């Protein structure tokens, strides 16, 4: 998946501000939603970069990837899981 394909996951919000009588609540809610959006973007980007190892491509991973390249796959997987965990905690 490339970056142009990731654009279909962009979030859009119908308004800029959360209206409410309690300005502190509105600000805190908007801040939390912003953090959730950031974690969602991290999760989608990590998922897009992750390359699953299957029986058909396991030799490619063993023979052609350096230690750093194989490490990146683990970093993407970890980042995805941690982003989903952060979203659940924020919600």
N, CA, C and O atoms as a GROMACS GRO file, in nm:
protein
  364
    1UNK      N    1   0.085  -0.117   0.000
    1UNK     CA    2   0.000   0.000   0.000
    1UNK      C    3   0.090   0.124   0.000
    1UNK      O    4   0.185   0.131   0.077
    2UNK      N    5   0.060   0.219  -0.085
    2UNK     CA    6   0.140   0.342  -0.089
    2UNK      C    7   0.063   0.457  -0.025
    2UNK      O    8  -0.051   0.441   0.018
    3UNK      N    9   0.127   0.573  -0.019
    3UNK     CA   10   0.066   0.684   0.052
    3UNK      C   11  -0.060   0.737  -0.014
    3UNK      O   12  -0.149   0.789   0.054
    4UNK      N   13  -0.071   0.725  -0.145
    4UNK     CA   14  -0.194   0.771  -0.210
    4UNK      C   15  -0.312   0.682  -0.175
    4UNK      O   16  -0.425   0.729  -0.165
    5UNK      N   17  -0.286   0.553  -0.155
    5UNK     CA   18  -0.393   0.463  -0.114
    5UNK      C   19  -0.436   0.488   0.030
    5UNK      O   20  -0.549   0.458   0.067
    6UNK      N   21  -0.345   0.542   0.111
    6UNK     CA   22  -0.378   0.571   0.250
    6UNK      C   23  -0.477   0.687   0.263
    6UNK      O   24  -0.542   0.700   0.367
    7UNK      N   25  -0.488   0.769   0.161
    7UNK     CA   26  -0.578   0.884   0.168
    7UNK      C   27  -0.724   0.844   0.184
    7UNK      O   28  -0.804   0.923   0.232
    8UNK      N   29  -0.759   0.722   0.145
    8UNK     CA   30  -0.898   0.680   0.162
    8UNK      C   31  -0.934   0.659   0.309
    8UNK      O   32  -1.052   0.647   0.343
    9UNK      N   33  -0.833   0.655   0.396
    9UNK     CA   34  -0.857   0.642   0.539
    9UNK      C   35  -0.858   0.776   0.611
    9UNK      O   36  -0.871   0.780   0.734
   10UNK      N   37  -0.843   0.886   0.537
   10UNK     CA   38  -0.843   1.017   0.601
   10UNK      C   39  -0.976   1.042   0.672
   10UNK      O   40  -1.082   1.006   0.621
   11UNK      N   41  -0.968   1.103   0.786
   11UNK     CA   42  -1.086   1.137   0.862
   11UNK      C   43  -1.128   1.279   0.830
   11UNK      O   44  -1.044   1.366   0.807
   12UNK      N   45  -1.258   1.302   0.827
   12UNK     CA   46  -1.308   1.437   0.806
   12UNK      C   47  -1.411   1.467   0.914
   12UNK      O   48  -1.487   1.380   0.957
   13UNK      N   49  -1.410   1.590   0.956
   13UNK     CA   50  -1.501   1.633   1.061
   13UNK      C   51  -1.590   1.742   1.006
   13UNK      O   52  -1.543   1.832   0.938
   14UNK      N   53  -1.720   1.735   1.036
   14UNK     CA   54  -1.813   1.831   0.978
   14UNK      C   55  -1.797   1.973   1.032
   14UNK      O   56  -1.837   2.068   0.965
   15UNK      N   57  -1.742   1.989   1.148
   15UNK     CA   58  -1.724   2.122   1.206
   15UNK      C   59  -1.588   2.135   1.268
   15UNK      O   60  -1.517   2.036   1.288
   16UNK      N   61  -1.552   2.255   1.299
   16UNK     CA   62  -1.419   2.279   1.355
   16UNK      C   63  -1.420   2.275   1.507
   16UNK      O   64  -1.320   2.238   1.567
   17UNK      N   65  -1.530   2.312   1.569
   17UNK     CA   66  -1.536   2.322   1.714
   17UNK      C   67  -1.647   2.233   1.769
   17UNK      O   68  -1.744   2.202   1.700
   18UNK      N   69  -1.631   2.194   1.893
   18UNK     CA   70  -1.737   2.122   1.963
   18UNK      C   71  -1.816   2.226   2.041
   18UNK      O   72  -1.761   2.299   2.124
   19UNK      N   73  -1.945   2.232   2.012
   19UNK     CA   74  -2.030   2.330   2.078
   19UNK      C   75  -2.084   2.271   2.208
   19UNK      O   76  -2.127   2.155   2.212
   20UNK      N   77  -2.080   2.349   2.310
   20UNK     CA   78  -2.133   2.305   2.438
   20UNK      C   79  -2.130   2.419   2.538
   20UNK      O   80  -2.054   2.515   2.521
   21UNK      N   81  -2.211   2.408   2.640
   21UNK     CA   82  -2.215   2.515   2.739
   21UNK      C   83  -2.091   2.513   2.827
   21UNK      O   84  -2.050   2.617   2.879
   22UNK      N   85  -2.032   2.396   2.845
   22UNK     CA   86  -1.911   2.384   2.927
   22UNK      C   87  -1.789   2.388   2.835
   22UNK      O   88  -1.760   2.290   2.766
   23UNK      N   89  -1.719   2.499   2.834
   23UNK     CA   90  -1.606   2.517   2.742
   23UNK      C   91  -1.490   2.424   2.776
   23UNK      O   92  -1.420   2.377   2.686
   24UNK      N   93  -1.470   2.396   2.905
   24UNK     CA   94  -1.362   2.305   2.944
   24UNK      C   95  -1.388   2.164   2.892
   24UNK      O   96  -1.298   2.099   2.841
   25UNK      N   97  -1.513   2.118   2.906
   25UNK     CA   98  -1.550   1.986   2.856
   25UNK      C   99  -1.531   1.979   2.705
   25UNK      O  100  -1.478   1.881   2.652
   26UNK      N  101  -1.574   2.083   2.636
   26UNK     CA  102  -1.562   2.086   2.490
   26UNK      C  103  -1.415   2.082   2.448
   26UNK      O  104  -1.380   2.011   2.353
   27UNK      N  105  -1.329   2.157   2.518
   27UNK     CA  106  -1.187   2.158   2.484
   27UNK      C  107  -1.125   2.022   2.511
   27UNK      O  108  -1.050   1.971   2.427
   28UNK      N  109  -1.154   1.962   2.626
   28UNK     CA  110  -1.098   1.830   2.660
   28UNK      C  111  -1.144   1.723   2.561
   28UNK      O  112  -1.065   1.638   2.520
   29UNK      N  113  -1.270   1.729   2.523
   29UNK     CA  114  -1.323   1.632   2.427
   29UNK      C  115  -1.256   1.648   2.291
   29UNK      O  116  -1.219   1.549   2.228
   30UNK      N  117  -1.240   1.771   2.246
   30UNK     CA  118  -1.172   1.796   2.118
   30UNK      C  119  -1.027   1.749   2.124
   30UNK      O  120  -0.976   1.695   2.026
   31UNK      N  121  -0.962   1.770   2.236
   31UNK     CA  122  -0.823   1.728   2.251
   31UNK      C  123  -0.811   1.575   2.246
   31UNK      O  124  -0.722   1.521   2.180
   32UNK      N  125  -0.900   1.507   2.316
   32UNK     CA  126  -0.899   1.360   2.315
   32UNK      C  127  -0.925   1.307   2.174
   32UNK      O  128  -0.859   1.214   2.129
   33UNK      N  129  -1.021   1.366   2.106
   33UNK     CA  130  -1.050   1.322   1.969
   33UNK      C  131  -0.931   1.347   1.876
   33UNK      O  132  -0.907   1.268   1.785
   34UNK      N  133  -0.859   1.454   1.898
   34UNK     CA  134  -0.738   1.481   1.819
   34UNK      C  135  -0.632   1.375   1.845
   34UNK      O  136  -0.566   1.329   1.752
   35UNK      N  137  -0.616   1.336   1.971
   35UNK     CA  138  -0.519   1.229   2.004
   35UNK      C  139  -0.560   1.096   1.943
   35UNK      O  140  -0.476   1.021   1.894
   36UNK      N  141  -0.690   1.066   1.945
   36UNK     CA  142  -0.739   0.943   1.883
   36UNK      C  143  -0.712   0.945   1.734
   36UNK      O  144  -0.672   0.844   1.676
   37UNK      N  145  -0.735   1.059   1.670
   37UNK     CA  146  -0.708   1.071   1.526
   37UNK      C  147  -0.560   1.046   1.496
   37UNK      O  148  -0.527   0.976   1.401
   38UNK      N  149  -0.471   1.103   1.577
   38UNK     CA  150  -0.327   1.083   1.557
   38UNK      C  151  -0.289   0.936   1.570
   38UNK      O  152  -0.211   0.884   1.489
   39UNK      N  153  -0.344   0.868   1.669
   39UNK     CA  154  -0.314   0.726   1.688
   39UNK      C  155  -0.372   0.642   1.574
   39UNK      O  156  -0.312   0.542   1.533
   40UNK      N  157  -0.489   0.682   1.525
   40UNK     CA  158  -0.550   0.610   1.412
   40UNK      C  159  -0.461   0.620   1.289
   40UNK      O  160  -0.441   0.522   1.218
   41UNK      N  161  -0.408   0.739   1.264
   41UNK     CA  162  -0.318   0.759   1.149
   41UNK      C  163  -0.193   0.673   1.165
   41UNK      O  164  -0.147   0.612   1.068
   42UNK      N  165  -0.137   0.667   1.286
   42UNK     CA  166  -0.020   0.582   1.311
   42UNK      C  167  -0.053   0.435   1.287
   42UNK      O  168   0.027   0.362   1.228
   43UNK      N  169  -0.170   0.391   1.333
   43UNK     CA  170  -0.208   0.252   1.316
   43UNK      C  171  -0.224   0.217   1.167
   43UNK      O  172  -0.177   0.112   1.123
   44UNK      N  173  -0.289   0.303   1.092
   44UNK     CA  174  -0.310   0.276   0.949
   44UNK      C  175  -0.176   0.276   0.875
   44UNK      O  176  -0.152   0.189   0.791
   45UNK      N  177  -0.090   0.372   0.905
   45UNK     CA  178   0.041   0.377   0.838
   45UNK      C  179   0.126   0.255   0.873
   45UNK      O  180   0.193   0.199   0.786
   46UNK      N  181   0.123   0.214   0.999
   46UNK     CA  182   0.199   0.096   1.040
   46UNK      C  183   0.147  -0.030   0.972
   46UNK      O  184   0.224  -0.114   0.926
   47UNK      N  185   0.016  -0.041   0.965
   47UNK     CA  186  -0.045  -0.157   0.901
   47UNK      C  187  -0.010  -0.160   0.752
   47UNK      O  188   0.014  -0.267   0.695
   48UNK      N  189  -0.007  -0.043   0.690
   48UNK     CA  190   0.024  -0.037   0.547
   48UNK      C  191   0.167  -0.078   0.519
   48UNK      O  192   0.195  -0.137   0.414
   49UNK      N  193   0.258  -0.047   0.609
   49UNK     CA  194   0.399  -0.078   0.588
   49UNK      C  195   0.435  -0.222   0.627
   49UNK      O  196   0.537  -0.274   0.582
   50UNK      N  197   0.352  -0.285   0.708
   50UNK     CA  198   0.380  -0.421   0.754
   50UNK      C  199   0.367  -0.520   0.639
   50UNK      O  200   0.272  -0.513   0.561
   51UNK      N  201   0.462  -0.613   0.629
   51UNK     CA  202   0.457  -0.718   0.528
   51UNK      C  203   0.446  -0.852   0.598
   51UNK      O  204   0.543  -0.898   0.659
   52UNK      N  205   0.329  -0.916   0.592
   52UNK     CA  206   0.316  -1.043   0.661
   52UNK      C  207   0.404  -1.151   0.598
   52UNK      O  208   0.423  -1.155   0.476
   53UNK      N  209   0.454  -1.236   0.681
   53UNK     CA  210   0.536  -1.348   0.632
   53UNK      C  211   0.445  -1.468   0.613
   53UNK      O  212   0.379  -1.514   0.706
   54UNK      N  213   0.442  -1.517   0.490
   54UNK     CA  214   0.358  -1.633   0.457
   54UNK      C  215   0.447  -1.746   0.409
   54UNK      O  216   0.568  -1.729   0.393
   55UNK      N  217   0.387  -1.861   0.387
   55UNK     CA  218   0.466  -1.975   0.339
   55UNK      C  219   0.522  -1.949   0.200
   55UNK      O  220   0.626  -2.005   0.164
   56UNK      N  221   0.456  -1.866   0.122
   56UNK     CA  222   0.505  -1.839  -0.014
   56UNK      C  223   0.619  -1.737  -0.018
   56UNK      O  224   0.697  -1.736  -0.113
   57UNK      N  225   0.630  -1.651   0.083
   57UNK     CA  226   0.736  -1.551   0.078
   57UNK      C  227   0.837  -1.563   0.192
   57UNK      O  228   0.919  -1.473   0.212
   58UNK      N  229   0.833  -1.673   0.267
   58UNK     CA  230   0.924  -1.687   0.380
   58UNK      C  231   1.070  -1.693   0.335
   58UNK      O  232   1.158  -1.644   0.405
   59UNK      N  233   1.096  -1.754   0.221
   59UNK     CA  234   1.233  -1.760   0.170
   59UNK      C  235   1.285  -1.622   0.133
   59UNK      O  236   1.403  -1.592   0.152
   60UNK      N  237   1.198  -1.539   0.079
   60UNK     CA  238   1.237  -1.403   0.044
   60UNK      C  239   1.282  -1.328   0.169
   60UNK      O  240   1.380  -1.255   0.165
   61UNK      N  241   1.212  -1.345   0.279
   61UNK     CA  242   1.248  -1.277   0.403
   61UNK      C  243   1.379  -1.330   0.459
   61UNK      O  244   1.461  -1.254   0.512
   62UNK      N  245   1.399  -1.461   0.448
   62UNK     CA  246   1.521  -1.521   0.503
   62UNK      C  247   1.645  -1.486   0.420
   62UNK      O  248   1.752  -1.462   0.475
   63UNK      N  249   1.630  -1.484   0.289
   63UNK     CA  250   1.746  -1.469   0.202
   63UNK      C  251   1.782  -1.325   0.167
   63UNK      O  252   1.899  -1.291   0.156
   64UNK      N  253   1.682  -1.242   0.148
   64UNK     CA  254   1.708  -1.112   0.087
   64UNK      C  255   1.701  -0.994   0.182
   64UNK      O  256   1.744  -0.885   0.146
   65UNK      N  257   1.650  -1.013   0.300
   65UNK     CA  258   1.639  -0.900   0.391
   65UNK      C  259   1.757  -0.895   0.488
   65UNK      O  260   1.804  -0.998   0.537
   66UNK      N  261   1.802  -0.775   0.512
   66UNK     CA  262   1.906  -0.758   0.613
   66UNK      C  263   1.840  -0.762   0.751
   66UNK      O  264   1.718  -0.763   0.762
   67UNK      N  265   1.921  -0.763   0.853
   67UNK     CA  266   1.869  -0.763   0.990
   67UNK      C  267   1.784  -0.637   1.015
   67UNK      O  268   1.684  -0.642   1.086
   68UNK      N  269   1.827  -0.526   0.957
   68UNK     CA  270   1.754  -0.401   0.978
   68UNK      C  271   1.618  -0.404   0.910
   68UNK      O  272   1.519  -0.356   0.966
   69UNK      N  273   1.612  -0.459   0.790
   69UNK     CA  274   1.485  -0.467   0.719
   69UNK      C  275   1.388  -0.560   0.790
   69UNK      O  276   1.269  -0.530   0.798
   70UNK      N  277   1.435  -0.670   0.841
   70UNK     CA  278   1.345  -0.761   0.912
   70UNK      C  279   1.302  -0.700   1.045
   70UNK      O  280   1.192  -0.726   1.093
   71UNK      N  281   1.388  -0.619   1.105
   71UNK     CA  282   1.354  -0.550   1.229
   71UNK      C  283   1.242  -0.448   1.206
   71UNK      O  284   1.155  -0.430   1.291
   72UNK      N  285   1.244  -0.383   1.091
   72UNK     CA  286   1.140  -0.285   1.059
   72UNK      C  287   1.002  -0.347   1.059
   72UNK      O  288   0.907  -0.284   1.106
   73UNK      N  289   0.989  -0.467   1.010
   73UNK     CA  290   0.860  -0.534   1.007
   73UNK      C  291   0.806  -0.551   1.149
   73UNK      O  292   0.687  -0.532   1.174
   74UNK      N  293   0.893  -0.587   1.242
   74UNK     CA  294   0.852  -0.599   1.381
   74UNK      C  295   0.814  -0.465   1.442
   74UNK      O  296   0.723  -0.457   1.524
   75UNK      N  297   0.886  -0.359   1.403
   75UNK     CA  298   0.854  -0.225   1.452
   75UNK      C  299   0.716  -0.182   1.402
   75UNK      O  300   0.639  -0.123   1.478
   76UNK      N  301   0.685  -0.212   1.276
   76UNK     CA  302   0.554  -0.176   1.222
   76UNK      C  303   0.443  -0.251   1.296
   76UNK      O  304   0.340  -0.193   1.329
   77UNK      N  305   0.465  -0.379   1.323
   77UNK     CA  306   0.364  -0.458   1.394
   77UNK      C  307   0.345  -0.406   1.536
   77UNK      O  308   0.232  -0.394   1.583
   78UNK      N  309   0.454  -0.374   1.603
   78UNK     CA  310   0.446  -0.322   1.739
   78UNK      C  311   0.376  -0.187   1.742
   78UNK      O  312   0.292  -0.161   1.828
   79UNK      N  313   0.410  -0.101   1.648
   79UNK     CA  314   0.348   0.031   1.641
   79UNK      C  315   0.198   0.020   1.619
   79UNK      O  316   0.121   0.095   1.678
   80UNK      N  317   0.156  -0.073   1.534
   80UNK     CA  318   0.013  -0.093   1.509
   80UNK      C  319  -0.060  -0.133   1.636
   80UNK      O  320  -0.164  -0.077   1.669
   81UNK      N  321  -0.005  -0.230   1.707
   81UNK     CA  322  -0.070  -0.279   1.829
   81UNK      C  323  -0.072  -0.169   1.936
   81UNK      O  324  -0.174  -0.151   2.003
   82UNK      N  325   0.037  -0.098   1.952
   82UNK     CA  326   0.042   0.008   2.054
   82UNK      C  327  -0.054   0.122   2.020
   82UNK      O  328  -0.112   0.182   2.110
   83UNK      N  329  -0.070   0.153   1.893
   83UNK     CA  330  -0.164   0.258   1.854
   83UNK      C  331  -0.307   0.217   1.884
   83UNK      O  332  -0.386   0.298   1.934
   84UNK      N  333  -0.342   0.092   1.854
   84UNK     CA  334  -0.477   0.046   1.886
   84UNK      C  335  -0.500   0.045   2.037
   84UNK      O  336  -0.610   0.076   2.083
   85UNK      N  337  -0.398   0.008   2.114
   85UNK     CA  338  -0.409   0.009   2.259
   85UNK      C  339  -0.429   0.153   2.310
   85UNK      O  340  -0.510   0.177   2.400
   86UNK      N  341  -0.355   0.246   2.253
   86UNK     CA  342  -0.370   0.387   2.295
   86UNK      C  343  -0.510   0.439   2.263
   86UNK      O  344  -0.568   0.514   2.342
   87UNK      N  345  -0.563   0.400   2.149
   87UNK     CA  346  -0.700   0.442   2.112
   87UNK      C  347  -0.799   0.388   2.214
   87UNK      O  348  -0.888   0.461   2.260
   88UNK      N  349  -0.785   0.261   2.250
   88UNK     CA  350  -0.881   0.204   2.345
   88UNK      C  351  -0.871   0.271   2.481
   88UNK      O  352  -0.972   0.289   2.549
   89UNK      N  353  -0.750   0.308   2.522
   89UNK     CA  354  -0.734   0.377   2.651
   89UNK      C  355  -0.790   0.519   2.646
   89UNK      O  356  -0.848   0.566   2.744
   90UNK      N  357  -0.773   0.587   2.534
   90UNK     CA  358  -0.826   0.722   2.522
   90UNK      C  359  -0.978   0.723   2.520
   90UNK      O  360  -1.041   0.814   2.576
   91UNK      N  361  -1.036   0.623   2.457
   91UNK     CA  362  -1.182   0.617   2.452
   91UNK      C  363  -1.239   0.574   2.584
   91UNK      O  364  -1.360   0.564   2.599
   0.00000   0.00000   0.00000
